[in-house]
Amino acid sequence: MKKIIIYLLPIVAVCALAFFLLSNNSKIEVESKTPYVLSMTKSIQVPEKVMFAGEEIRLDRYDMHERFDREINGFTYLHSTTLLLIKRANRFFPIIEPILKANGVPDDFKYLAVIESNLDHRIVSPVGAAGLWQFMKTTAPSYGLEVSSEVDERYSVEKATVAACKYLKQAYAKYGSWTSVALAYNGGQNRISSELVKQQAEDGLDLWLVSETTRYYFRMLAIKEVFENPYRYGFVLTDNDLYKPIEFKKVEVTQSIPDLAAFAKENGVTYAQLKDFNTWLRDRKLTISAKSQSSYTILIPTKESLHYKKGERVKVHNEKWIYQD
């Protein structure tokens, strides 16, 4: 019996050692494959081509592929910003889209407004561009926008959209390409026209431009892709996640208003609400004189539309934005 045990001991020891080594190696292998984070980040697949304003943009060339790749991944994983853009679009797209259509501008240019301002109608850039369409103070009057100490129509969603249409159509008459038009909106028509000549190029996408202008165009393409397929990119929203459209009564003003706070109170809203929906009012008064327009239209939000009501479904502008089982 002792001899048998003596013979078996080396075998048991070898087996134990082998088991230890195997289990230890297995543990090391498992640990080496275990991620350090709780969730995985997957790179977004870049399509072979996308459409913008009826024009096909192929993304198989290295620079086109990589520029789109940067922006589509940025919007996909910049979760809070992209969510906010979709929510705001439910309020602003119903205003913007009919104006684009009435002026013969492709519907896709609403995404230009998204990139320009993040659909923030109060935004001002570091260089002074203002409103949803980011007009400069010096440029705005050329496209029919009044800019004064009391009135700045760059902040009017409707009027600024009409002005943007004028610019876009003027640029299209020059270039005959909506791609070049979009690049010119950011880089300026003089710059794009000059670089097309200097670089002996026919397509704006073949130009060597500053990073801001180059990224600008591909950001527009990428946000369009996310807006049209939010669930594909991980954005799950219900109807009540979207910002509700506001309904207004329009008040035509033909005489000066010495105190806009008093005017707001007379019309059943707070001064803050009046300013929020009429951001183009830049002072506490509105003076109508020979130097200004003969009348202005002020939007007064209805009391019913100012509140989110429990059980009431927010009107959805685009059903693609919400998740449906």
Backbone bond lengths (Angstrom), bond angles and torsions (degrees), N, CA, C in turn:
res aa  C-N    CA-C-N  psi(-1)  N-CA   C-N-CA  omega(-1)  CA-C   N-CA-C  phi
1 M - - - 1.467 - - 1.526 111.37 -
2 K 1.362 114.72 -43.21 1.467 119.52 179.39 1.515 110.68 -63.27
3 K 1.381 114.64 -37.46 1.469 118.23 179.72 1.532 110.88 -64.53
4 I 1.329 114.59 -40.43 1.472 118.94 -179.90 1.535 109.85 -62.06
5 I 1.363 115.23 -43.49 1.466 119.69 179.90 1.518 110.28 -62.97
6 I 1.351 115.22 -41.44 1.474 119.62 179.67 1.534 110.34 -60.84
7 Y 1.351 115.65 -41.27 1.472 119.69 179.52 1.540 111.53 -68.12
8 L 1.334 114.92 -36.57 1.463 119.29 -176.07 1.531 113.47 -76.02
9 L 1.300 118.78 -29.35 1.458 122.23 -176.77 1.526 113.54 -55.14
10 P 1.346 118.21 -47.74 1.478 117.42 178.63 1.529 112.50 -61.66
11 I 1.360 115.09 -37.24 1.479 118.42 -179.53 1.521 110.16 -65.35
12 V 1.353 115.87 -45.72 1.470 120.37 179.01 1.524 110.57 -60.43
13 A 1.335 115.86 -42.10 1.471 120.57 -179.21 1.521 111.00 -62.91
14 V 1.335 116.31 -42.49 1.475 120.80 179.48 1.520 110.61 -64.42
15 C 1.340 115.10 -43.96 1.472 119.50 178.91 1.523 111.45 -62.25
16 A 1.337 115.20 -42.65 1.463 119.77 179.88 1.524 110.81 -63.12
17 L 1.337 115.21 -42.14 1.467 119.73 178.94 1.527 110.93 -64.51
18 A 1.323 115.43 -42.36 1.469 119.46 179.49 1.521 111.04 -63.50
19 F 1.319 115.53 -42.75 1.466 119.92 178.93 1.523 110.91 -61.62
20 F 1.345 114.85 -43.05 1.469 119.95 179.70 1.522 111.07 -61.84
21 L 1.347 114.63 -45.23 1.469 118.68 -178.45 1.522 111.74 -65.84
22 L 1.340 115.42 -42.04 1.461 119.50 -179.74 1.519 111.57 -65.30
23 S 1.321 115.81 -45.86 1.464 119.37 -178.80 1.521 110.82 -67.25
24 N 1.327 116.22 -35.89 1.459 119.99 179.63 1.522 110.74 -68.64
25 N 1.366 115.11 -42.48 1.471 119.54 177.76 1.522 110.73 -63.83
26 S 1.354 114.59 -39.56 1.462 119.59 179.26 1.522 110.05 -63.51
27 K 1.338 115.44 -40.18 1.455 120.29 179.36 1.519 110.68 -64.35
28 I 1.343 115.81 -43.44 1.464 121.02 179.47 1.529 109.99 -63.00
29 E 1.370 114.21 -41.35 1.464 118.46 -179.12 1.521 111.12 -64.68
30 V 1.344 116.92 -43.05 1.461 121.29 179.19 1.519 110.16 -63.60
31 E 1.335 116.08 -45.12 1.453 119.92 -179.37 1.519 111.82 -63.31
32 S 1.346 115.30 -35.49 1.466 118.61 -179.15 1.528 111.57 -68.19
33 K 1.338 116.55 -25.10 1.462 120.87 -179.55 1.521 112.98 -94.71
34 T 1.310 117.16 -7.21 1.463 120.63 -178.88 1.522 109.85 -80.10
35 P 1.345 117.38 123.73 1.474 119.90 -179.18 1.531 111.19 -68.95
36 Y 1.309 116.13 156.01 1.449 121.29 178.34 1.527 112.15 -82.88
37 V 1.316 117.16 -11.35 1.465 121.34 -178.61 1.519 110.07 -114.85
38 L 1.322 116.38 161.08 1.455 121.42 -175.70 1.525 113.43 -82.49
39 S 1.327 117.02 -19.57 1.459 119.65 178.36 1.522 109.40 -131.32
40 M 1.319 115.54 153.32 1.457 121.01 -177.52 1.523 110.04 -98.82
41 T 1.323 116.71 148.30 1.460 122.93 177.98 1.522 108.85 -112.64
42 K 1.308 115.56 116.56 1.452 121.25 -176.66 1.528 109.87 -102.77
43 S 1.315 116.68 132.14 1.459 120.44 177.52 1.530 109.46 -68.43
44 I 1.325 115.88 139.02 1.456 121.51 -178.19 1.523 110.48 -78.10
45 Q 1.316 116.01 136.95 1.459 120.77 178.33 1.524 110.12 -74.20
46 V 1.321 116.07 131.88 1.464 121.75 179.50 1.526 108.90 -88.86
47 P 1.333 117.84 127.10 1.471 119.96 179.06 1.529 111.21 -70.23
48 E 1.317 116.85 162.57 1.458 120.56 178.77 1.520 111.61 -70.06
49 K 1.332 115.98 -30.51 1.458 119.78 -179.14 1.517 109.80 -156.24
50 V 1.333 115.75 158.04 1.455 122.18 174.02 1.526 107.65 -135.78
51 M 1.327 115.76 164.40 1.462 121.07 178.44 1.521 108.88 -114.33
52 F 1.322 115.88 138.19 1.458 120.22 173.40 1.520 108.60 -142.80
53 A 1.332 115.47 123.71 1.464 122.60 179.62 1.522 111.81 53.63
54 G 1.336 115.96 37.83 1.456 120.93 178.03 1.516 114.41 79.37
55 E 1.317 117.38 2.74 1.470 121.57 179.31 1.524 110.04 -108.16
56 E 1.319 115.58 136.11 1.473 120.71 179.84 1.522 109.86 -85.74
57 I 1.331 115.30 129.49 1.461 120.67 176.93 1.524 107.72 -117.18
58 R 1.308 116.31 113.44 1.462 121.10 179.66 1.532 109.25 -82.29
59 L 1.336 115.05 139.77 1.452 120.67 -175.11 1.529 112.45 -115.90
60 D 1.342 116.82 19.92 1.463 118.63 -178.26 1.529 112.73 -85.20
61 R 1.342 118.38 -20.22 1.460 120.12 176.67 1.519 109.11 -70.47
62 Y 1.305 118.18 144.23 1.465 121.99 -170.07 1.530 113.64 -52.81
63 D 1.341 117.17 -46.33 1.464 119.68 -176.12 1.528 111.58 -70.06
64 M 1.324 116.54 -39.56 1.460 120.64 178.91 1.535 110.17 -64.94
65 H 1.331 115.43 -44.34 1.464 122.17 179.68 1.529 110.59 -59.78
66 E 1.318 116.08 -49.97 1.462 120.29 -173.06 1.527 112.53 -72.90
67 R 1.328 117.16 -32.32 1.468 119.68 177.55 1.527 110.87 -69.27
68 F 1.327 116.03 -42.40 1.465 119.55 177.42 1.523 109.59 -66.41
69 D 1.327 116.66 -41.31 1.466 122.03 -179.76 1.532 110.73 -56.76
70 R 1.319 116.21 -44.43 1.466 120.31 -179.80 1.523 111.46 -60.30
71 E 1.325 116.67 -44.43 1.457 120.08 -174.34 1.522 113.21 -77.64
72 I 1.326 118.00 -38.46 1.464 119.88 -179.27 1.521 110.61 -67.79
73 N 1.338 117.31 -36.41 1.463 119.99 175.85 1.523 110.82 -70.98
74 G 1.328 116.05 -35.05 1.457 119.43 178.26 1.520 112.05 -62.86
75 F 1.327 117.24 -48.40 1.460 120.21 -179.51 1.525 111.97 -69.04
76 T 1.324 116.96 -32.77 1.461 120.23 -179.24 1.518 111.58 -67.17
77 Y 1.316 117.17 -39.69 1.462 119.99 -175.32 1.523 114.08 -102.58
78 L 1.338 117.16 -2.12 1.456 120.34 171.25 1.527 106.51 -90.85
79 H 1.328 114.55 67.89 1.456 121.64 -164.40 1.521 115.03 -55.90
80 S 1.328 118.31 -52.45 1.464 119.99 -173.09 1.524 111.88 -64.87
81 T 1.330 117.20 -39.32 1.468 120.49 -179.62 1.517 111.04 -65.79
82 T 1.323 117.11 -46.44 1.459 120.51 -178.23 1.524 111.33 -66.29
83 L 1.310 117.60 -40.12 1.467 120.94 175.57 1.528 110.59 -57.95
84 L 1.331 116.04 -44.26 1.459 120.80 -178.60 1.526 111.10 -63.82
85 L 1.333 117.17 -38.08 1.461 120.75 179.46 1.525 111.38 -62.49
86 I 1.324 117.06 -43.26 1.469 120.71 179.55 1.529 110.34 -65.83
87 K 1.325 116.29 -41.28 1.463 120.20 179.02 1.531 111.18 -61.69
88 R 1.326 116.47 -45.07 1.468 120.31 -179.38 1.526 112.02 -67.61
89 A 1.320 116.08 -34.35 1.470 119.76 -178.51 1.520 111.18 -58.98
90 N 1.321 117.65 -30.93 1.462 120.56 -179.67 1.531 111.44 -63.59
91 R 1.319 116.87 -23.29 1.464 121.08 177.73 1.526 111.91 -92.31
92 F 1.332 117.10 -38.71 1.463 119.90 -171.23 1.531 114.89 -94.96
93 F 1.320 119.06 -31.32 1.466 119.81 -179.42 1.531 112.94 -61.14
94 P 1.339 119.49 -37.36 1.472 118.27 177.60 1.528 112.87 -62.65
95 I 1.324 117.94 -21.38 1.463 121.61 176.89 1.527 110.52 -86.84
96 I 1.321 116.55 -42.55 1.466 122.18 -173.97 1.529 112.30 -73.09
97 E 1.322 117.33 -45.87 1.467 121.04 -172.16 1.533 114.08 -57.75
98 P 1.332 119.67 -47.46 1.473 118.62 179.87 1.526 113.19 -62.41
99 I 1.321 116.88 -32.67 1.465 120.72 179.74 1.525 110.32 -69.60
100 L 1.328 117.17 -42.14 1.466 120.60 176.42 1.531 110.10 -59.97
101 K 1.329 115.48 -45.78 1.465 120.34 -178.45 1.528 111.68 -63.43
102 A 1.316 116.30 -44.03 1.473 120.67 -178.45 1.519 112.05 -64.24
103 N 1.328 115.90 -26.05 1.467 120.61 -178.23 1.521 113.48 -100.70
104 G 1.343 117.12 7.61 1.458 120.09 176.09 1.513 114.93 71.24
105 V 1.319 116.93 27.33 1.469 121.80 178.26 1.527 108.29 -105.06
106 P 1.339 118.30 133.59 1.464 120.40 -179.09 1.528 113.02 -53.18
107 D 1.318 115.29 140.11 1.463 121.97 -177.33 1.527 112.48 -57.36
108 D 1.336 117.02 -30.04 1.466 120.47 -177.43 1.520 113.17 -61.27
109 F 1.315 117.99 -17.56 1.462 119.15 -178.78 1.525 112.74 -71.86
110 K 1.320 117.76 -5.34 1.463 118.94 171.59 1.526 110.06 -64.52
111 Y 1.345 116.11 -26.38 1.459 119.46 178.24 1.520 111.58 -73.03
112 L 1.320 117.38 -20.35 1.453 120.57 173.74 1.523 109.76 -65.25
113 A 1.331 116.18 -40.26 1.467 120.47 177.15 1.524 110.83 -64.43
114 V 1.335 116.56 -35.92 1.468 120.93 178.38 1.525 109.95 -61.24
115 I 1.327 116.32 -46.27 1.458 121.11 -178.33 1.523 111.40 -71.77
116 E 1.319 116.97 -38.19 1.464 120.89 -178.07 1.528 112.13 -62.50
117 S 1.323 116.89 -44.61 1.469 119.49 -167.54 1.517 115.62 -130.36
118 N 1.333 117.72 -0.35 1.471 120.82 -171.66 1.530 110.74 58.44
119 L 1.336 115.95 26.93 1.466 123.05 -178.07 1.530 111.98 54.24
120 D 1.328 114.49 37.22 1.461 121.70 174.75 1.529 107.48 -106.15
121 H 1.331 117.18 105.67 1.463 120.94 -173.30 1.520 113.53 -71.36
122 R 1.334 117.60 -8.12 1.464 120.89 -179.32 1.531 112.84 -103.36
123 I 1.301 117.27 -0.80 1.454 121.04 -169.99 1.537 112.47 -71.46
124 V 1.328 114.76 144.29 1.465 122.73 173.84 1.530 107.40 -130.10
125 S 1.327 116.86 129.21 1.464 121.05 -178.66 1.528 110.24 -78.33
126 P 1.324 117.40 166.09 1.473 120.45 178.30 1.529 113.46 -58.13
127 V 1.345 117.20 -24.85 1.472 119.36 -179.21 1.527 112.12 -97.95
128 G 1.345 116.95 4.21 1.457 120.20 174.55 1.514 116.57 98.95
129 A 1.331 119.07 4.22 1.464 121.33 175.17 1.530 108.12 -70.49
130 A 1.343 116.80 138.94 1.464 119.40 -171.49 1.520 113.35 -131.91
131 G 1.337 114.95 153.77 1.455 122.27 173.78 1.518 114.10 82.56
132 L 1.346 115.07 -179.00 1.468 120.81 -177.61 1.516 112.50 -57.35
133 W 1.346 116.81 -35.51 1.463 120.51 -174.48 1.523 112.09 -103.12
134 Q 1.326 116.77 3.07 1.466 122.70 171.98 1.531 114.20 53.66
135 F 1.312 115.92 53.95 1.464 120.52 174.64 1.522 110.36 -79.25
136 M 1.330 115.91 142.71 1.454 121.29 172.62 1.520 109.56 -80.12
137 K 1.321 116.12 152.38 1.463 121.90 -177.87 1.525 111.24 -59.66
138 T 1.332 116.97 -36.96 1.463 120.75 -177.74 1.526 112.49 -77.09
139 T 1.337 116.59 -27.16 1.474 121.14 -177.11 1.520 112.89 -86.48
140 A 1.319 116.72 -34.09 1.464 122.21 -172.20 1.529 114.80 -52.22
141 P 1.338 120.26 -46.69 1.471 119.54 -178.01 1.529 113.67 -60.65
142 S 1.345 116.97 -27.96 1.469 120.42 179.26 1.523 111.82 -64.78
143 Y 1.329 116.40 -20.00 1.467 121.12 -178.35 1.531 111.40 -114.69
144 G 1.339 115.48 23.89 1.456 120.43 171.09 1.509 116.82 86.96
145 L 1.327 117.49 14.48 1.460 120.35 -179.09 1.531 110.80 -102.01
146 E 1.321 115.46 128.88 1.463 120.09 176.94 1.521 110.13 -80.49
147 V 1.336 115.69 133.59 1.462 120.90 177.50 1.528 108.27 -133.44
148 S 1.343 115.13 112.41 1.463 120.38 179.80 1.523 108.47 -145.24
149 S 1.309 115.96 -174.99 1.467 119.71 -179.26 1.526 111.75 -69.19
150 E 1.347 117.42 -24.17 1.458 120.84 -178.62 1.522 113.72 -105.68
151 V 1.312 116.36 -26.47 1.467 121.07 -176.28 1.522 109.78 -131.49
152 D 1.320 115.49 127.89 1.468 120.25 175.07 1.528 107.48 -136.07
153 E 1.336 114.56 98.35 1.462 119.73 -173.47 1.527 113.75 -76.35
154 R 1.298 117.39 1.18 1.469 119.68 171.44 1.528 109.96 -63.60
155 Y 1.334 115.72 -24.19 1.461 121.19 -179.24 1.525 112.78 -90.05
156 S 1.320 117.60 -3.88 1.466 120.69 176.78 1.522 108.43 -83.35
157 V 1.317 117.07 119.56 1.473 120.74 -177.80 1.525 110.61 -59.02
158 E 1.332 115.79 -47.78 1.468 119.57 -176.91 1.527 112.16 -66.57
159 K 1.328 117.53 -52.38 1.459 120.77 -175.37 1.529 112.11 -68.32
160 A 1.314 117.06 -36.66 1.459 119.84 178.83 1.532 110.95 -68.38
161 T 1.336 116.62 -33.45 1.465 120.06 177.28 1.526 110.56 -67.15
162 V 1.328 116.35 -40.96 1.472 120.55 176.01 1.523 109.81 -61.37
163 A 1.320 116.81 -42.88 1.465 121.51 179.25 1.523 110.84 -63.44
164 A 1.327 116.52 -41.28 1.463 120.45 178.57 1.527 110.55 -62.18
165 C 1.327 116.45 -39.03 1.470 120.37 177.72 1.527 110.92 -61.01
166 K 1.319 117.18 -40.15 1.465 120.87 178.31 1.522 110.24 -60.94
167 Y 1.320 116.08 -44.82 1.462 120.48 179.35 1.530 110.83 -63.43
168 L 1.308 116.89 -46.98 1.469 121.76 -176.33 1.525 111.57 -63.53
169 K 1.314 116.64 -41.53 1.468 120.03 179.60 1.525 110.74 -69.47
170 Q 1.313 116.96 -37.87 1.461 121.12 177.19 1.530 110.00 -62.30
171 A 1.325 116.05 -42.90 1.461 120.46 179.77 1.530 111.20 -67.94
172 Y 1.328 116.68 -37.10 1.469 119.06 -179.93 1.524 111.05 -66.73
173 A 1.333 116.54 -35.08 1.469 120.22 177.18 1.525 110.56 -62.34
174 K 1.328 116.27 -27.85 1.456 121.10 -179.45 1.529 111.72 -83.45
175 Y 1.337 117.06 -43.63 1.467 120.70 -171.78 1.524 114.49 -99.85
176 G 1.331 117.21 -31.12 1.455 119.61 -176.72 1.514 112.96 69.99
177 S 1.322 116.70 16.62 1.465 122.11 -179.01 1.521 108.42 -142.90
178 W 1.331 116.43 125.30 1.460 119.85 179.78 1.521 111.27 -70.25
179 T 1.328 117.35 -25.47 1.463 120.46 175.71 1.517 110.04 -63.24
180 S 1.330 116.51 -48.88 1.464 120.36 179.04 1.523 111.18 -64.53
181 V 1.342 116.26 -33.92 1.461 120.89 177.34 1.525 110.18 -61.23
182 A 1.336 116.50 -46.53 1.464 120.93 -179.73 1.528 111.13 -62.76
183 L 1.332 116.92 -42.12 1.463 120.56 178.13 1.524 110.64 -64.10
184 A 1.338 116.28 -39.38 1.461 121.03 -179.14 1.522 111.42 -67.40
185 Y 1.329 117.75 -29.83 1.464 120.13 -179.22 1.524 109.66 -62.79
186 N 1.315 116.48 -33.86 1.455 120.27 178.84 1.529 112.10 -91.42
187 G 1.321 116.59 -46.28 1.455 120.47 -174.32 1.515 115.15 -87.23
188 G 1.341 116.75 -15.68 1.457 121.01 -177.46 1.523 111.64 93.79
189 Q 1.319 116.47 138.75 1.466 120.26 -177.64 1.525 111.78 -62.53
190 N 1.326 117.13 -39.43 1.465 119.71 -179.54 1.520 111.18 -61.60
191 R 1.328 116.30 -41.96 1.468 119.98 -179.36 1.524 111.18 -66.46
192 I 1.320 117.67 -47.65 1.459 120.90 -178.64 1.529 110.72 -63.32
193 S 1.321 116.45 -45.57 1.471 120.22 179.65 1.521 110.84 -61.14
194 S 1.321 116.29 -43.76 1.464 121.44 -179.57 1.518 111.66 -63.96
195 E 1.331 116.61 -43.49 1.470 120.28 -177.32 1.525 111.62 -71.25
196 L 1.311 117.92 -32.60 1.470 120.30 175.75 1.521 110.25 -59.90
197 V 1.334 115.91 -38.95 1.472 120.44 179.17 1.528 110.51 -74.38
198 K 1.322 116.93 -50.28 1.459 121.40 -175.89 1.527 112.48 -63.32
199 Q 1.326 116.89 -36.99 1.464 120.26 -178.39 1.522 112.43 -93.37
200 Q 1.338 115.46 2.63 1.466 121.52 177.33 1.533 111.13 53.18
201 A 1.318 114.20 46.89 1.468 120.64 -178.35 1.521 109.98 -115.40
202 E 1.325 115.54 155.87 1.456 121.05 178.26 1.532 111.85 -107.00
203 D 1.316 116.14 -25.40 1.465 121.88 -176.83 1.521 109.53 -111.89
204 G 1.340 116.20 131.20 1.456 120.48 179.69 1.516 113.19 -58.84
205 L 1.336 117.48 -27.82 1.463 120.71 -179.30 1.526 112.69 -75.19
206 D 1.332 117.09 -8.18 1.459 120.85 176.59 1.526 112.08 -93.48
207 L 1.326 117.06 -0.21 1.461 120.73 -175.99 1.523 112.45 -82.53
208 W 1.327 115.19 147.25 1.466 121.83 169.28 1.524 106.32 -88.32
209 L 1.336 116.78 109.39 1.455 122.14 -175.66 1.526 109.68 -126.61
210 V 1.313 116.09 169.76 1.462 119.57 176.38 1.523 108.96 -61.38
211 S 1.304 115.72 151.84 1.467 121.32 -174.72 1.525 112.03 -56.54
212 E 1.338 117.86 -39.45 1.462 120.72 -177.65 1.519 111.84 -58.13
213 T 1.344 116.59 -45.18 1.462 120.30 -178.10 1.522 111.08 -69.66
214 T 1.319 116.74 -41.27 1.466 120.85 179.79 1.527 110.97 -64.13
215 R 1.328 116.25 -47.63 1.459 120.34 -179.70 1.534 110.83 -64.59
216 Y 1.312 115.41 -37.63 1.468 122.84 -177.89 1.530 111.13 -50.86
217 Y 1.324 115.98 -48.93 1.463 119.91 -177.29 1.530 111.51 -65.23
218 F 1.316 116.75 -44.33 1.464 119.98 -177.60 1.530 111.67 -74.07
219 R 1.309 117.07 -26.68 1.468 119.56 173.24 1.524 109.64 -64.39
220 M 1.337 116.24 -37.69 1.453 121.15 179.06 1.532 110.47 -65.52
221 L 1.329 116.67 -43.92 1.464 120.35 178.01 1.527 110.83 -62.56
222 A 1.319 115.86 -41.42 1.463 120.41 -176.33 1.524 112.06 -69.29
223 I 1.340 117.18 -42.14 1.463 118.35 -178.08 1.520 110.29 -69.78
224 K 1.322 117.85 -30.23 1.460 120.01 174.30 1.523 109.78 -61.65
225 E 1.327 117.10 -43.82 1.463 121.73 179.98 1.525 110.92 -61.00
226 V 1.328 117.17 -43.01 1.465 120.87 179.95 1.526 110.89 -67.91
227 F 1.333 117.33 -42.53 1.461 121.20 -179.61 1.530 111.46 -62.78
228 E 1.319 116.59 -34.39 1.462 119.61 -177.60 1.520 112.39 -83.85
229 N 1.332 117.27 -15.87 1.474 120.90 -179.21 1.531 110.42 -142.68
230 P 1.327 119.51 55.99 1.470 120.33 -174.27 1.523 114.32 -59.25
231 Y 1.330 117.61 -39.59 1.466 119.80 -177.45 1.531 110.93 -65.54
232 R 1.326 116.67 -35.53 1.458 121.05 178.60 1.531 110.92 -59.41
233 Y 1.324 115.62 -31.38 1.468 120.30 -177.40 1.525 112.69 -101.18
234 G 1.320 115.57 15.83 1.453 120.16 171.30 1.512 116.67 90.23
235 F 1.332 117.53 12.14 1.466 120.28 -179.20 1.527 109.59 -101.63
236 V 1.313 115.11 114.56 1.462 121.43 -176.17 1.527 108.91 -113.84
237 L 1.314 116.50 108.86 1.456 121.40 -179.38 1.519 110.61 -124.96
238 T 1.315 115.81 149.94 1.463 121.78 171.93 1.530 107.74 -105.15
239 D 1.316 116.82 172.34 1.459 119.51 -179.38 1.526 112.18 -58.10
240 N 1.311 117.33 -39.95 1.462 120.42 -176.68 1.520 114.18 -78.96
241 D 1.342 116.75 -1.19 1.461 119.83 171.96 1.525 110.77 -81.16
242 L 1.328 116.46 -23.37 1.458 121.41 -177.32 1.523 110.65 -77.91
243 Y 1.346 115.60 153.55 1.465 119.37 177.49 1.522 109.54 -79.45
244 K 1.301 115.74 128.44 1.460 119.90 -174.35 1.521 111.32 -70.70
245 P 1.327 117.33 141.01 1.460 120.88 173.05 1.530 109.36 -64.49
246 I 1.319 115.83 143.77 1.462 120.82 179.62 1.524 109.71 -100.02
247 E 1.335 115.93 137.34 1.465 121.11 176.66 1.527 108.98 -98.67
248 F 1.336 115.18 145.95 1.459 119.57 -175.37 1.519 112.06 -131.47
249 K 1.299 114.53 156.50 1.466 120.20 160.98 1.531 105.33 -106.54
250 K 1.331 116.42 140.01 1.450 120.66 -176.83 1.519 110.09 -98.88
251 V 1.319 115.40 126.42 1.454 121.24 179.94 1.528 108.74 -109.31
252 E 1.317 116.11 117.66 1.460 121.42 178.95 1.531 108.80 -85.11
253 V 1.319 115.54 120.68 1.464 120.98 -176.62 1.524 109.64 -108.10
254 T 1.317 116.43 122.26 1.470 121.20 -179.52 1.524 112.39 -116.38
255 Q 1.329 115.94 -5.74 1.462 120.53 178.17 1.524 109.54 -125.63
256 S 1.326 115.85 154.44 1.464 121.22 -178.01 1.530 111.46 -59.71
257 I 1.321 115.73 146.76 1.471 121.93 176.12 1.528 107.02 -113.73
258 P 1.319 118.76 107.74 1.464 121.13 -176.07 1.529 114.06 -71.44
259 D 1.329 116.54 -25.32 1.474 120.59 -177.12 1.528 108.95 -142.18
260 L 1.325 116.03 104.01 1.468 119.94 -177.83 1.526 112.68 -69.16
261 A 1.329 117.79 -25.95 1.465 120.69 177.03 1.523 109.74 -65.87
262 A 1.314 115.56 -42.70 1.471 119.94 178.22 1.527 110.34 -67.60
263 F 1.334 116.13 -38.38 1.467 121.04 177.50 1.525 110.75 -61.94
264 A 1.328 116.32 -42.14 1.462 120.80 178.84 1.523 110.92 -62.03
265 K 1.336 115.87 -45.41 1.463 120.45 -179.11 1.518 111.05 -62.52
266 E 1.334 117.13 -40.00 1.460 121.51 178.15 1.525 112.11 -61.97
267 N 1.333 115.55 -28.53 1.467 120.72 -178.13 1.529 113.15 -99.75
268 G 1.342 116.24 12.91 1.456 120.55 171.39 1.511 116.67 78.15
269 V 1.353 117.67 20.16 1.465 120.70 176.98 1.522 109.19 -131.30
270 T 1.317 116.53 165.40 1.456 119.96 176.88 1.527 109.36 -81.70
271 Y 1.309 115.80 162.89 1.464 120.89 176.70 1.531 109.55 -60.81
272 A 1.339 116.57 -39.15 1.475 121.09 179.98 1.521 110.89 -62.60
273 Q 1.329 117.45 -42.11 1.468 121.03 178.94 1.520 111.13 -66.77
274 L 1.329 116.55 -39.93 1.465 120.52 177.24 1.524 110.47 -59.37
275 K 1.334 116.79 -45.98 1.467 121.65 -178.50 1.524 111.78 -69.39
276 D 1.327 116.52 -35.44 1.461 120.00 -177.64 1.518 111.37 -63.35
277 F 1.331 116.82 -39.43 1.464 120.22 -176.85 1.535 112.79 -98.01
278 N 1.329 115.53 -1.03 1.467 121.33 174.82 1.525 108.02 -137.16
279 T 1.310 114.94 57.79 1.467 120.48 -174.41 1.513 112.28 -62.56
280 W 1.316 117.22 -17.51 1.465 121.60 178.14 1.520 112.15 -67.63
281 L 1.329 117.70 -15.84 1.466 121.24 173.23 1.521 107.78 -77.62
282 R 1.332 117.55 109.99 1.461 121.30 -170.51 1.528 113.98 -102.98
283 D 1.317 117.13 1.11 1.461 120.62 -179.75 1.524 108.13 -132.80
284 R 1.324 115.82 -179.33 1.464 120.41 177.97 1.521 111.82 -87.97
285 K 1.320 115.63 1.52 1.468 121.02 178.85 1.517 108.55 -139.76
286 L 1.324 115.67 165.71 1.464 121.64 176.33 1.522 107.95 -132.71
287 T 1.326 115.05 115.62 1.459 120.47 -177.34 1.523 110.31 -104.53
288 I 1.317 115.44 126.77 1.462 120.65 175.51 1.526 107.55 -105.36
289 S 1.310 115.03 116.92 1.463 120.52 -176.82 1.527 109.35 -139.49
290 A 1.326 114.94 -176.31 1.470 120.17 -179.84 1.530 111.07 -64.47
291 K 1.345 117.28 -24.31 1.465 121.09 -178.57 1.531 112.25 -83.72
292 S 1.303 116.71 -17.43 1.466 120.75 -176.80 1.522 110.32 -105.75
293 Q 1.308 115.59 -175.89 1.458 120.74 175.33 1.526 109.40 -70.36
294 S 1.331 115.78 159.85 1.469 119.68 -178.70 1.522 112.49 -77.85
295 S 1.333 116.25 -18.36 1.463 120.00 178.44 1.527 110.05 -158.59
296 Y 1.324 115.48 159.65 1.463 122.52 177.14 1.526 108.47 -134.79
297 T 1.317 114.77 151.02 1.470 120.02 176.03 1.515 108.63 -106.67
298 I 1.318 116.10 119.85 1.461 121.85 179.72 1.524 108.73 -106.10
299 L 1.327 115.46 133.05 1.458 121.16 -179.52 1.523 110.28 -90.80
300 I 1.317 115.77 125.62 1.465 121.92 176.58 1.530 108.11 -111.62
301 P 1.331 118.20 113.11 1.470 119.38 -179.12 1.526 111.35 -66.90
302 T 1.321 115.60 140.44 1.467 119.54 176.99 1.528 109.07 -73.48
303 K 1.321 116.51 147.20 1.461 120.63 -177.89 1.523 111.36 -60.70
304 E 1.341 116.21 -36.75 1.461 120.37 -177.53 1.524 112.09 -63.05
305 S 1.324 116.08 -35.50 1.468 118.62 -174.84 1.529 113.39 -85.31
306 L 1.324 116.79 -5.17 1.467 119.71 -178.77 1.526 113.20 -83.28
307 H 1.329 117.39 -7.81 1.467 119.85 -174.34 1.530 112.07 -123.79
308 Y 1.317 114.12 142.38 1.460 120.89 171.17 1.530 106.46 -87.28
309 K 1.312 116.49 120.46 1.455 120.33 -175.63 1.534 110.52 -104.70
310 K 1.304 115.73 134.38 1.454 121.16 -179.73 1.530 110.31 -59.60
311 G 1.343 115.63 129.56 1.457 120.43 178.69 1.516 113.77 87.57
312 E 1.322 116.92 -8.96 1.465 120.55 -179.48 1.531 109.75 -94.12
313 R 1.304 116.71 127.31 1.466 121.52 -177.80 1.524 109.83 -80.34
314 V 1.327 115.79 128.23 1.460 120.17 175.87 1.528 108.82 -67.98
315 K 1.315 116.33 135.37 1.457 120.93 178.64 1.520 109.87 -65.32
316 V 1.335 115.74 123.01 1.464 121.45 -176.35 1.521 110.01 -96.74
317 H 1.331 116.18 123.06 1.460 120.54 -178.57 1.525 112.25 -74.64
318 N 1.325 116.52 -37.24 1.461 121.31 -178.98 1.522 108.92 -135.58
319 E 1.312 116.79 113.84 1.461 121.69 -176.01 1.527 112.83 -63.69
320 K 1.334 117.81 -18.46 1.465 120.72 177.56 1.525 111.55 -64.87
321 W 1.309 116.79 -22.74 1.467 120.46 -174.73 1.521 112.90 -75.56
322 I 1.325 117.51 -19.74 1.465 118.90 -175.46 1.525 110.52 -110.03
323 Y 1.328 114.19 149.42 1.460 120.50 -179.39 1.518 109.24 -80.06
324 Q 1.337 114.88 131.73 1.453 120.85 178.31 1.518 109.69 -128.38
325 D 1.339 116.52 130.52 1.475 121.18 -179.92 1.520 110.31 -65.29
